[in-house]
Amino acid sequence: MRYAGCWRPGRIAPVIAMTLLGACGMAGSEHRACPPVVEYSAEEQQRAAAEVEALPQGSVVSGMMADYHVLRQQARACRL
């Protein structure tokens, strides 16, 4: 006796996989992967500040630097 069409592993496999992956995403983790924060010397910071000040008003790079500043603050907070 054939059960053609009753068992379709091709359709159920993705559902099982997504269920298992979803369960993993819901679990809390006590181990946070915090990115490292590169430390710059005072000389490097002064040079960078002078270079940023030399940029034209409204420069895209200065906006990117502001974003980078926020990411560094978040990385520092992650380590606490």
PDB file with one MODEL, atoms N, CA, C and O in Angstrom:
MODEL        1
ATOM      1  N   MET A   1       0.842  -1.174   0.000  1.00  0.00           N
ATOM      2  CA  MET A   1       0.000   0.000   0.000  1.00  0.00           C
ATOM      3  C   MET A   1       0.887   1.237   0.000  1.00  0.00           C
ATOM      4  O   MET A   1       1.819   1.332   0.798  1.00  0.00           O
ATOM      5  N   ARG A   2       0.613   2.158  -0.864  1.00  0.00           N
ATOM      6  CA  ARG A   2       1.416   3.369  -0.984  1.00  0.00           C
ATOM      7  C   ARG A   2       0.697   4.533  -0.326  1.00  0.00           C
ATOM      8  O   ARG A   2      -0.526   4.651  -0.402  1.00  0.00           O
ATOM      9  N   TYR A   3       1.469   5.386   0.316  1.00  0.00           N
ATOM     10  CA  TYR A   3       0.909   6.578   0.971  1.00  0.00           C
ATOM     11  C   TYR A   3       1.387   7.825   0.246  1.00  0.00           C
ATOM     12  O   TYR A   3       1.862   8.772   0.873  1.00  0.00           O
ATOM     13  N   ALA A   4       1.266   7.825  -1.032  1.00  0.00           N
ATOM     14  CA  ALA A   4       1.728   8.952  -1.841  1.00  0.00           C
ATOM     15  C   ALA A   4       1.025  10.240  -1.407  1.00  0.00           C
ATOM     16  O   ALA A   4      -0.202  10.313  -1.350  1.00  0.00           O
ATOM     17  N   GLY A   5       1.813  11.214  -1.113  1.00  0.00           N
ATOM     18  CA  GLY A   5       1.258  12.507  -0.753  1.00  0.00           C
ATOM     19  C   GLY A   5       0.971  12.690   0.724  1.00  0.00           C
ATOM     20  O   GLY A   5       0.669  13.809   1.138  1.00  0.00           O
ATOM     21  N   CYS A   6       1.047  11.657   1.532  1.00  0.00           N
ATOM     22  CA  CYS A   6       0.739  11.801   2.955  1.00  0.00           C
ATOM     23  C   CYS A   6       1.944  12.327   3.734  1.00  0.00           C
ATOM     24  O   CYS A   6       1.776  13.123   4.658  1.00  0.00           O
ATOM     25  N   TRP A   7       3.114  11.909   3.387  1.00  0.00           N
ATOM     26  CA  TRP A   7       4.316  12.331   4.109  1.00  0.00           C
ATOM     27  C   TRP A   7       5.158  13.178   3.180  1.00  0.00           C
ATOM     28  O   TRP A   7       5.633  12.696   2.152  1.00  0.00           O
ATOM     29  N   ARG A   8       5.340  14.408   3.526  1.00  0.00           N
ATOM     30  CA  ARG A   8       6.095  15.321   2.674  1.00  0.00           C
ATOM     31  C   ARG A   8       7.198  15.986   3.495  1.00  0.00           C
ATOM     32  O   ARG A   8       7.011  17.088   4.011  1.00  0.00           O
ATOM     33  N   PRO A   9       8.328  15.329   3.615  1.00  0.00           N
ATOM     34  CA  PRO A   9       9.402  15.917   4.412  1.00  0.00           C
ATOM     35  C   PRO A   9       9.920  17.235   3.836  1.00  0.00           C
ATOM     36  O   PRO A   9      10.466  18.059   4.569  1.00  0.00           O
ATOM     37  N   GLY A  10       9.756  17.435   2.558  1.00  0.00           N
ATOM     38  CA  GLY A  10      10.210  18.676   1.943  1.00  0.00           C
ATOM     39  C   GLY A  10       9.474  19.897   2.467  1.00  0.00           C
ATOM     40  O   GLY A  10      10.036  20.992   2.486  1.00  0.00           O
ATOM     41  N   ARG A  11       8.229  19.731   2.893  1.00  0.00           N
ATOM     42  CA  ARG A  11       7.452  20.871   3.386  1.00  0.00           C
ATOM     43  C   ARG A  11       7.576  21.050   4.893  1.00  0.00           C
ATOM     44  O   ARG A  11       7.480  22.172   5.390  1.00  0.00           O
ATOM     45  N   ILE A  12       7.784  19.978   5.614  1.00  0.00           N
ATOM     46  CA  ILE A  12       7.823  20.084   7.072  1.00  0.00           C
ATOM     47  C   ILE A  12       9.218  20.453   7.585  1.00  0.00           C
ATOM     48  O   ILE A  12       9.345  21.058   8.650  1.00  0.00           O
ATOM     49  N   ALA A  13      10.261  20.092   6.836  1.00  0.00           N
ATOM     50  CA  ALA A  13      11.632  20.359   7.288  1.00  0.00           C
ATOM     51  C   ALA A  13      11.885  21.851   7.531  1.00  0.00           C
ATOM     52  O   ALA A  13      12.448  22.189   8.572  1.00  0.00           O
ATOM     53  N   PRO A  14      11.501  22.757   6.630  1.00  0.00           N
ATOM     54  CA  PRO A  14      11.733  24.180   6.916  1.00  0.00           C
ATOM     55  C   PRO A  14      10.963  24.678   8.136  1.00  0.00           C
ATOM     56  O   PRO A  14      11.447  25.545   8.863  1.00  0.00           O
ATOM     57  N   VAL A  15       9.781  24.142   8.361  1.00  0.00           N
ATOM     58  CA  VAL A  15       8.990  24.558   9.527  1.00  0.00           C
ATOM     59  C   VAL A  15       9.701  24.141  10.811  1.00  0.00           C
ATOM     60  O   VAL A  15       9.783  24.921  11.760  1.00  0.00           O
ATOM     61  N   ILE A  16      10.210  22.919  10.840  1.00  0.00           N
ATOM     62  CA  ILE A  16      10.945  22.439  12.016  1.00  0.00           C
ATOM     63  C   ILE A  16      12.197  23.275  12.229  1.00  0.00           C
ATOM     64  O   ILE A  16      12.492  23.678  13.354  1.00  0.00           O
ATOM     65  N   ALA A  17      12.932  23.536  11.157  1.00  0.00           N
ATOM     66  CA  ALA A  17      14.161  24.320  11.271  1.00  0.00           C
ATOM     67  C   ALA A  17      13.875  25.719  11.810  1.00  0.00           C
ATOM     68  O   ALA A  17      14.592  26.195  12.691  1.00  0.00           O
ATOM     69  N   MET A  18      12.851  26.380  11.301  1.00  0.00           N
ATOM     70  CA  MET A  18      12.528  27.726  11.762  1.00  0.00           C
ATOM     71  C   MET A  18      12.062  27.732  13.213  1.00  0.00           C
ATOM     72  O   MET A  18      12.350  28.670  13.956  1.00  0.00           O
ATOM     73  N   THR A  19      11.344  26.688  13.616  1.00  0.00           N
ATOM     74  CA  THR A  19      10.900  26.584  15.003  1.00  0.00           C
ATOM     75  C   THR A  19      12.091  26.449  15.937  1.00  0.00           C
ATOM     76  O   THR A  19      12.153  27.108  16.975  1.00  0.00           O
ATOM     77  N   LEU A  20      13.029  25.600  15.568  1.00  0.00           N
ATOM     78  CA  LEU A  20      14.216  25.412  16.411  1.00  0.00           C
ATOM     79  C   LEU A  20      15.067  26.675  16.462  1.00  0.00           C
ATOM     80  O   LEU A  20      15.564  27.048  17.524  1.00  0.00           O
ATOM     81  N   LEU A  21      15.233  27.325  15.330  1.00  0.00           N
ATOM     82  CA  LEU A  21      16.016  28.558  15.314  1.00  0.00           C
ATOM     83  C   LEU A  21      15.319  29.662  16.099  1.00  0.00           C
ATOM     84  O   LEU A  21      15.981  30.449  16.775  1.00  0.00           O
ATOM     85  N   GLY A  22      14.021  29.730  16.019  1.00  0.00           N
ATOM     86  CA  GLY A  22      13.280  30.729  16.775  1.00  0.00           C
ATOM     87  C   GLY A  22      13.403  30.516  18.268  1.00  0.00           C
ATOM     88  O   GLY A  22      13.478  31.478  19.032  1.00  0.00           O
ATOM     89  N   ALA A  23      13.424  29.260  18.690  1.00  0.00           N
ATOM     90  CA  ALA A  23      13.574  28.953  20.112  1.00  0.00           C
ATOM     91  C   ALA A  23      14.945  29.378  20.610  1.00  0.00           C
ATOM     92  O   ALA A  23      15.082  29.836  21.744  1.00  0.00           O
ATOM     93  N   CYS A  24      15.949  29.232  19.776  1.00  0.00           N
ATOM     94  CA  CYS A  24      17.297  29.647  20.174  1.00  0.00           C
ATOM     95  C   CYS A  24      17.367  31.166  20.331  1.00  0.00           C
ATOM     96  O   CYS A  24      18.056  31.667  21.220  1.00  0.00           O
ATOM     97  N   GLY A  25      16.673  31.881  19.490  1.00  0.00           N
ATOM     98  CA  GLY A  25      16.698  33.329  19.553  1.00  0.00           C
ATOM     99  C   GLY A  25      15.991  33.878  20.776  1.00  0.00           C
ATOM    100  O   GLY A  25      16.284  34.998  21.196  1.00  0.00           O
ATOM    101  N   MET A  26      15.079  33.134  21.355  1.00  0.00           N
ATOM    102  CA  MET A  26      14.325  33.609  22.508  1.00  0.00           C
ATOM    103  C   MET A  26      15.074  33.403  23.814  1.00  0.00           C
ATOM    104  O   MET A  26      14.768  34.052  24.814  1.00  0.00           O
ATOM    105  N   ALA A  27      16.050  32.509  23.813  1.00  0.00           N
ATOM    106  CA  ALA A  27      16.771  32.208  25.049  1.00  0.00           C
ATOM    107  C   ALA A  27      17.678  33.368  25.418  1.00  0.00           C
ATOM    108  O   ALA A  27      18.318  33.959  24.549  1.00  0.00           O
ATOM    109  N   GLY A  28      17.735  33.692  26.685  1.00  0.00           N
ATOM    110  CA  GLY A  28      18.623  34.737  27.159  1.00  0.00           C
ATOM    111  C   GLY A  28      20.044  34.226  27.262  1.00  0.00           C
ATOM    112  O   GLY A  28      20.279  33.027  27.415  1.00  0.00           O
ATOM    113  N   SER A  29      20.967  35.129  27.179  1.00  0.00           N
ATOM    114  CA  SER A  29      22.371  34.745  27.263  1.00  0.00           C
ATOM    115  C   SER A  29      23.046  35.600  28.314  1.00  0.00           C
ATOM    116  O   SER A  29      22.873  36.818  28.353  1.00  0.00           O
ATOM    117  N   GLU A  30      23.805  34.954  29.154  1.00  0.00           N
ATOM    118  CA  GLU A  30      24.544  35.694  30.162  1.00  0.00           C
ATOM    119  C   GLU A  30      25.892  36.152  29.621  1.00  0.00           C
ATOM    120  O   GLU A  30      26.563  36.977  30.241  1.00  0.00           O
ATOM    121  N   HIS A  31      26.288  35.625  28.476  1.00  0.00           N
ATOM    122  CA  HIS A  31      27.564  35.986  27.865  1.00  0.00           C
ATOM    123  C   HIS A  31      27.299  36.950  26.720  1.00  0.00           C
ATOM    124  O   HIS A  31      26.765  36.569  25.678  1.00  0.00           O
ATOM    125  N   ARG A  32      27.679  38.202  26.931  1.00  0.00           N
ATOM    126  CA  ARG A  32      27.498  39.185  25.882  1.00  0.00           C
ATOM    127  C   ARG A  32      28.804  39.320  25.108  1.00  0.00           C
ATOM    128  O   ARG A  32      29.889  39.325  25.690  1.00  0.00           O
ATOM    129  N   ALA A  33      28.685  39.426  23.838  1.00  0.00           N
ATOM    130  CA  ALA A  33      29.852  39.625  22.992  1.00  0.00           C
ATOM    131  C   ALA A  33      30.021  41.123  22.772  1.00  0.00           C
ATOM    132  O   ALA A  33      29.415  41.698  21.869  1.00  0.00           O
ATOM    133  N   CYS A  34      30.833  41.739  23.588  1.00  0.00           N
ATOM    134  CA  CYS A  34      31.055  43.173  23.485  1.00  0.00           C
ATOM    135  C   CYS A  34      32.240  43.440  22.563  1.00  0.00           C
ATOM    136  O   CYS A  34      33.297  42.830  22.722  1.00  0.00           O
ATOM    137  N   PRO A  35      32.075  44.337  21.612  1.00  0.00           N
ATOM    138  CA  PRO A  35      33.202  44.639  20.731  1.00  0.00           C
ATOM    139  C   PRO A  35      34.287  45.381  21.499  1.00  0.00           C
ATOM    140  O   PRO A  35      33.994  46.122  22.438  1.00  0.00           O
ATOM    141  N   PRO A  36      35.530  45.183  21.104  1.00  0.00           N
ATOM    142  CA  PRO A  36      36.622  45.895  21.789  1.00  0.00           C
ATOM    143  C   PRO A  36      36.592  47.385  21.459  1.00  0.00           C
ATOM    144  O   PRO A  36      36.172  47.777  20.370  1.00  0.00           O
ATOM    145  N   VAL A  37      37.029  48.192  22.383  1.00  0.00           N
ATOM    146  CA  VAL A  37      37.119  49.635  22.168  1.00  0.00           C
ATOM    147  C   VAL A  37      38.595  49.972  22.040  1.00  0.00           C
ATOM    148  O   VAL A  37      39.368  49.799  22.982  1.00  0.00           O
ATOM    149  N   VAL A  38      38.975  50.452  20.873  1.00  0.00           N
ATOM    150  CA  VAL A  38      40.369  50.807  20.625  1.00  0.00           C
ATOM    151  C   VAL A  38      40.683  52.090  21.389  1.00  0.00           C
ATOM    152  O   VAL A  38      39.936  53.066  21.318  1.00  0.00           O
ATOM    153  N   GLU A  39      41.773  52.077  22.105  1.00  0.00           N
ATOM    154  CA  GLU A  39      42.193  53.268  22.841  1.00  0.00           C
ATOM    155  C   GLU A  39      43.185  54.051  21.988  1.00  0.00           C
ATOM    156  O   GLU A  39      44.084  53.475  21.376  1.00  0.00           O
ATOM    157  N   TYR A  40      43.011  55.370  21.953  1.00  0.00           N
ATOM    158  CA  TYR A  40      43.893  56.242  21.188  1.00  0.00           C
ATOM    159  C   TYR A  40      44.671  57.132  22.149  1.00  0.00           C
ATOM    160  O   TYR A  40      44.157  57.550  23.187  1.00  0.00           O
ATOM    161  N   SER A  41      45.907  57.412  21.788  1.00  0.00           N
ATOM    162  CA  SER A  41      46.746  58.279  22.623  1.00  0.00           C
ATOM    163  C   SER A  41      46.215  59.708  22.544  1.00  0.00           C
ATOM    164  O   SER A  41      45.433  60.045  21.655  1.00  0.00           O
ATOM    165  N   ALA A  42      46.652  60.541  23.486  1.00  0.00           N
ATOM    166  CA  ALA A  42      46.231  61.946  23.505  1.00  0.00           C
ATOM    167  C   ALA A  42      46.680  62.641  22.224  1.00  0.00           C
ATOM    168  O   ALA A  42      45.956  63.480  21.687  1.00  0.00           O
ATOM    169  N   GLU A  43      47.860  62.301  21.735  1.00  0.00           N
ATOM    170  CA  GLU A  43      48.380  62.895  20.501  1.00  0.00           C
ATOM    171  C   GLU A  43      47.490  62.528  19.298  1.00  0.00           C
ATOM    172  O   GLU A  43      47.181  63.375  18.460  1.00  0.00           O
ATOM    173  N   GLU A  44      47.092  61.263  19.233  1.00  0.00           N
ATOM    174  CA  GLU A  44      46.219  60.819  18.142  1.00  0.00           C
ATOM    175  C   GLU A  44      44.857  61.514  18.215  1.00  0.00           C
ATOM    176  O   GLU A  44      44.287  61.891  17.191  1.00  0.00           O
ATOM    177  N   GLN A  45      44.345  61.679  19.428  1.00  0.00           N
ATOM    178  CA  GLN A  45      43.050  62.336  19.589  1.00  0.00           C
ATOM    179  C   GLN A  45      43.122  63.808  19.174  1.00  0.00           C
ATOM    180  O   GLN A  45      42.206  64.324  18.534  1.00  0.00           O
ATOM    181  N   GLN A  46      44.218  64.479  19.543  1.00  0.00           N
ATOM    182  CA  GLN A  46      44.381  65.884  19.164  1.00  0.00           C
ATOM    183  C   GLN A  46      44.506  66.033  17.653  1.00  0.00           C
ATOM    184  O   GLN A  46      43.933  66.947  17.060  1.00  0.00           O
ATOM    185  N   ARG A  47      45.257  65.131  17.039  1.00  0.00           N
ATOM    186  CA  ARG A  47      45.417  65.179  15.580  1.00  0.00           C
ATOM    187  C   ARG A  47      44.074  64.928  14.888  1.00  0.00           C
ATOM    188  O   ARG A  47      43.737  65.612  13.921  1.00  0.00           O
ATOM    189  N   ALA A  48      43.311  63.955  15.376  1.00  0.00           N
ATOM    190  CA  ALA A  48      41.998  63.653  14.785  1.00  0.00           C
ATOM    191  C   ALA A  48      41.056  64.841  14.937  1.00  0.00           C
ATOM    192  O   ALA A  48      40.317  65.174  14.012  1.00  0.00           O
ATOM    193  N   ALA A  49      41.084  65.478  16.105  1.00  0.00           N
ATOM    194  CA  ALA A  49      40.221  66.645  16.328  1.00  0.00           C
ATOM    195  C   ALA A  49      40.560  67.760  15.352  1.00  0.00           C
ATOM    196  O   ALA A  49      39.663  68.404  14.808  1.00  0.00           O
ATOM    197  N   ALA A  50      41.850  67.993  15.127  1.00  0.00           N
ATOM    198  CA  ALA A  50      42.267  69.035  14.187  1.00  0.00           C
ATOM    199  C   ALA A  50      41.814  68.691  12.767  1.00  0.00           C
ATOM    200  O   ALA A  50      41.385  69.571  12.021  1.00  0.00           O
ATOM    201  N   GLU A  51      41.909  67.415  12.397  1.00  0.00           N
ATOM    202  CA  GLU A  51      41.495  66.998  11.060  1.00  0.00           C
ATOM    203  C   GLU A  51      39.979  67.132  10.878  1.00  0.00           C
ATOM    204  O   GLU A  51      39.512  67.528   9.810  1.00  0.00           O
ATOM    205  N   VAL A  52      39.213  66.802  11.927  1.00  0.00           N
ATOM    206  CA  VAL A  52      37.753  66.926  11.841  1.00  0.00           C
ATOM    207  C   VAL A  52      37.362  68.402  11.747  1.00  0.00           C
ATOM    208  O   VAL A  52      36.462  68.758  10.987  1.00  0.00           O
ATOM    209  N   GLU A  53      38.024  69.246  12.504  1.00  0.00           N
ATOM    210  CA  GLU A  53      37.731  70.682  12.450  1.00  0.00           C
ATOM    211  C   GLU A  53      38.045  71.267  11.078  1.00  0.00           C
ATOM    212  O   GLU A  53      37.423  72.246  10.667  1.00  0.00           O
ATOM    213  N   ALA A  54      39.000  70.680  10.366  1.00  0.00           N
ATOM    214  CA  ALA A  54      39.382  71.181   9.040  1.00  0.00           C
ATOM    215  C   ALA A  54      38.389  70.768   7.953  1.00  0.00           C
ATOM    216  O   ALA A  54      38.453  71.276   6.834  1.00  0.00           O
ATOM    217  N   LEU A  55      37.481  69.858   8.269  1.00  0.00           N
ATOM    218  CA  LEU A  55      36.497  69.403   7.281  1.00  0.00           C
ATOM    219  C   LEU A  55      35.512  70.519   6.969  1.00  0.00           C
ATOM    220  O   LEU A  55      35.240  71.365   7.822  1.00  0.00           O
ATOM    221  N   PRO A  56      34.973  70.528   5.748  1.00  0.00           N
ATOM    222  CA  PRO A  56      33.970  71.547   5.415  1.00  0.00           C
ATOM    223  C   PRO A  56      32.705  71.394   6.266  1.00  0.00           C
ATOM    224  O   PRO A  56      32.376  70.296   6.713  1.00  0.00           O
ATOM    225  N   GLN A  57      32.014  72.495   6.479  1.00  0.00           N
ATOM    226  CA  GLN A  57      30.768  72.493   7.251  1.00  0.00           C
ATOM    227  C   GLN A  57      29.772  71.526   6.616  1.00  0.00           C
ATOM    228  O   GLN A  57      29.582  71.545   5.400  1.00  0.00           O
ATOM    229  N   GLY A  58      29.135  70.683   7.425  1.00  0.00           N
ATOM    230  CA  GLY A  58      28.141  69.733   6.932  1.00  0.00           C
ATOM    231  C   GLY A  58      28.738  68.515   6.253  1.00  0.00           C
ATOM    232  O   GLY A  58      28.046  67.819   5.511  1.00  0.00           O
ATOM    233  N   SER A  59      29.992  68.254   6.494  1.00  0.00           N
ATOM    234  CA  SER A  59      30.674  67.115   5.875  1.00  0.00           C
ATOM    235  C   SER A  59      30.043  65.795   6.318  1.00  0.00           C
ATOM    236  O   SER A  59      29.664  65.637   7.478  1.00  0.00           O
ATOM    237  N   VAL A  60      29.938  64.868   5.398  1.00  0.00           N
ATOM    238  CA  VAL A  60      29.396  63.543   5.697  1.00  0.00           C
ATOM    239  C   VAL A  60      30.301  62.822   6.700  1.00  0.00           C
ATOM    240  O   VAL A  60      29.822  62.102   7.576  1.00  0.00           O
ATOM    241  N   VAL A  61      31.604  63.024   6.563  1.00  0.00           N
ATOM    242  CA  VAL A  61      32.548  62.362   7.449  1.00  0.00           C
ATOM    243  C   VAL A  61      32.340  62.790   8.896  1.00  0.00           C
ATOM    244  O   VAL A  61      32.458  61.965   9.802  1.00  0.00           O
ATOM    245  N   SER A  62      32.038  64.050   9.129  1.00  0.00           N
ATOM    246  CA  SER A  62      31.809  64.494  10.510  1.00  0.00           C
ATOM    247  C   SER A  62      30.561  63.822  11.091  1.00  0.00           C
ATOM    248  O   SER A  62      30.529  63.516  12.283  1.00  0.00           O
ATOM    249  N   GLY A  63      29.542  63.591  10.271  1.00  0.00           N
ATOM    250  CA  GLY A  63      28.359  62.843  10.727  1.00  0.00           C
ATOM    251  C   GLY A  63      28.699  61.404  11.055  1.00  0.00           C
ATOM    252  O   GLY A  63      28.193  60.840  12.025  1.00  0.00           O
ATOM    253  N   MET A  64      29.560  60.814  10.239  1.00  0.00           N
ATOM    254  CA  MET A  64      29.999  59.441  10.504  1.00  0.00           C
ATOM    255  C   MET A  64      30.795  59.360  11.803  1.00  0.00           C
ATOM    256  O   MET A  64      30.688  58.384  12.545  1.00  0.00           O
ATOM    257  N   MET A  65      31.579  60.374  12.066  1.00  0.00           N
ATOM    258  CA  MET A  65      32.361  60.403  13.305  1.00  0.00           C
ATOM    259  C   MET A  65      31.431  60.478  14.522  1.00  0.00           C
ATOM    260  O   MET A  65      31.715  59.881  15.560  1.00  0.00           O
ATOM    261  N   ALA A  66      30.342  61.199  14.393  1.00  0.00           N
ATOM    262  CA  ALA A  66      29.368  61.271  15.483  1.00  0.00           C
ATOM    263  C   ALA A  66      28.743  59.896  15.728  1.00  0.00           C
ATOM    264  O   ALA A  66      28.542  59.492  16.873  1.00  0.00           O
ATOM    265  N   ASP A  67      28.439  59.186  14.641  1.00  0.00           N
ATOM    266  CA  ASP A  67      27.905  57.825  14.779  1.00  0.00           C
ATOM    267  C   ASP A  67      28.928  56.912  15.459  1.00  0.00           C
ATOM    268  O   ASP A  67      28.575  56.101  16.316  1.00  0.00           O
ATOM    269  N   TYR A  68      30.186  57.050  15.072  1.00  0.00           N
ATOM    270  CA  TYR A  68      31.256  56.237  15.650  1.00  0.00           C
ATOM    271  C   TYR A  68      31.388  56.522  17.145  1.00  0.00           C
ATOM    272  O   TYR A  68      31.644  55.616  17.939  1.00  0.00           O
ATOM    273  N   HIS A  69      31.212  57.776  17.516  1.00  0.00           N
ATOM    274  CA  HIS A  69      31.272  58.148  18.932  1.00  0.00           C
ATOM    275  C   HIS A  69      30.186  57.413  19.728  1.00  0.00           C
ATOM    276  O   HIS A  69      30.445  56.908  20.820  1.00  0.00           O
ATOM    277  N   VAL A  70      28.988  57.358  19.180  1.00  0.00           N
ATOM    278  CA  VAL A  70      27.882  56.659  19.845  1.00  0.00           C
ATOM    279  C   VAL A  70      28.188  55.164  19.961  1.00  0.00           C
ATOM    280  O   VAL A  70      27.934  54.561  21.004  1.00  0.00           O
ATOM    281  N   LEU A  71      28.729  54.568  18.905  1.00  0.00           N
ATOM    282  CA  LEU A  71      29.071  53.141  18.950  1.00  0.00           C
ATOM    283  C   LEU A  71      30.126  52.852  20.009  1.00  0.00           C
ATOM    284  O   LEU A  71      30.059  51.832  20.695  1.00  0.00           O
ATOM    285  N   ARG A  72      31.099  53.748  20.143  1.00  0.00           N
ATOM    286  CA  ARG A  72      32.132  53.565  21.175  1.00  0.00           C
ATOM    287  C   ARG A  72      31.517  53.636  22.573  1.00  0.00           C
ATOM    288  O   ARG A  72      31.890  52.861  23.453  1.00  0.00           O
ATOM    289  N   GLN A  73      30.586  54.553  22.778  1.00  0.00           N
ATOM    290  CA  GLN A  73      29.916  54.643  24.078  1.00  0.00           C
ATOM    291  C   GLN A  73      29.123  53.365  24.367  1.00  0.00           C
ATOM    292  O   GLN A  73      29.132  52.867  25.493  1.00  0.00           O
ATOM    293  N   GLN A  74      28.444  52.842  23.357  1.00  0.00           N
ATOM    294  CA  GLN A  74      27.671  51.609  23.534  1.00  0.00           C
ATOM    295  C   GLN A  74      28.579  50.426  23.827  1.00  0.00           C
ATOM    296  O   GLN A  74      28.241  49.576  24.651  1.00  0.00           O
ATOM    297  N   ALA A  75      29.725  50.361  23.166  1.00  0.00           N
ATOM    298  CA  ALA A  75      30.665  49.269  23.413  1.00  0.00           C
ATOM    299  C   ALA A  75      31.222  49.342  24.829  1.00  0.00           C
ATOM    300  O   ALA A  75      31.403  48.316  25.484  1.00  0.00           O
ATOM    301  N   ARG A  76      31.494  50.557  25.299  1.00  0.00           N
ATOM    302  CA  ARG A  76      31.979  50.715  26.683  1.00  0.00           C
ATOM    303  C   ARG A  76      30.911  50.282  27.678  1.00  0.00           C
ATOM    304  O   ARG A  76      31.209  49.599  28.658  1.00  0.00           O
ATOM    305  N   ALA A  77      29.664  50.679  27.425  1.00  0.00           N
ATOM    306  CA  ALA A  77      28.555  50.323  28.335  1.00  0.00           C
ATOM    307  C   ALA A  77      28.328  48.811  28.327  1.00  0.00           C
ATOM    308  O   ALA A  77      27.917  48.245  29.341  1.00  0.00           O
ATOM    309  N   CYS A  78      28.582  48.173  27.235  1.00  0.00           N
ATOM    310  CA  CYS A  78      28.386  46.725  27.121  1.00  0.00           C
ATOM    311  C   CYS A  78      29.322  45.966  28.054  1.00  0.00           C
ATOM    312  O   CYS A  78      28.969  44.911  28.580  1.00  0.00           O
ATOM    313  N   ARG A  79      30.510  46.510  28.253  1.00  0.00           N
ATOM    314  CA  ARG A  79      31.509  45.836  29.109  1.00  0.00           C
ATOM    315  C   ARG A  79      31.188  45.932  30.576  1.00  0.00           C
ATOM    316  O   ARG A  79      31.728  45.161  31.370  1.00  0.00           O
ATOM    317  N   LEU A  80      30.323  46.854  30.967  1.00  0.00           N
ATOM    318  CA  LEU A  80      30.006  47.046  32.400  1.00  0.00           C
ATOM    319  C   LEU A  80      29.058  46.003  32.914  1.00  0.00           C
ATOM    320  O   LEU A  80      28.695  46.024  34.090  1.00  0.00           O
TER     321      LEU A  80
ENDMDL
END
